[in-house]
Amino acid sequence: MTGELIWQKSSFSGGDNNQACVEIAHASHLIAIRESDTPDDVITTTAGHLRMLISGVKSGRLDDLI
């Protein structure tokens, strides 16, 4: 699955290709997510679920999970 996807990383990750970061790719009707230093480990989710996760992180609703 990782071979045919076009992976993107956040602009907050900087330009260093060796820097570990989270990368995302569009995979049909799913969003694929991986850590750049372990590119073979990929999880998938829907765009809606990813939106809810990002919203929860930004709002602080998930802070008690740390």
C-alpha positions in Angstrom: 0.0 0.0 0.0 2.8 2.5 0.8 4.3 2.2 -2.7 1.5 3.8 -4.7 0.7 6.6 -2.2 2.0 10.2 -2.4 3.0 11.1 1.2 3.0 14.6 2.5 4.4 16.0 5.8 3.5 19.0 7.7 5.3 22.3 6.9 6.0 22.4 10.7 8.3 19.5 10.2 11.0 21.6 8.5 12.9 20.7 5.4 15.3 18.1 6.8 14.4 14.7 5.2 16.0 12.9 8.1 13.7 14.5 10.7 11.0 12.2 12.1 7.5 13.4 11.4 4.0 12.3 10.8 3.1 11.9 7.1 -0.4 11.6 5.5 -1.6 10.4 2.1 -5.0 10.1 0.4 -5.8 6.4 -0.2 -9.1 6.1 -2.1 -11.8 7.0 0.4 -9.4 6.7 3.4 -6.5 8.8 4.8 -3.3 6.9 5.4 -1.0 8.0 8.3 2.6 6.9 9.1 5.6 8.0 11.1 8.5 8.9 8.7 11.0 6.8 10.6 8.8 3.7 10.4 7.3 4.1 6.9 6.1 0.5 6.7 3.7 0.9 9.7 0.6 2.6 8.2 -2.8 3.2 9.8 -5.9 4.4 7.9 -8.9 6.4 8.9 -11.6 8.4 7.3 -11.3 12.2 6.7 -14.1 12.8 9.3 -12.4 10.8 12.0 -9.1 12.6 11.4 -10.9 15.9 11.5 -12.4 15.0 14.9 -9.0 13.9 16.2 -7.3 17.1 15.1 -10.2 19.2 16.6 -9.9 17.3 19.9 -6.1 17.8 20.1 -6.3 21.5 19.2 -9.1 22.2 21.8 -7.3 20.4 24.6 -10.1 17.8 25.0 -7.5 15.0 24.8 -5.0 16.5 27.2 -5.9 14.1 30.0 -4.7 11.2 27.8 -1.1 12.3 28.2 
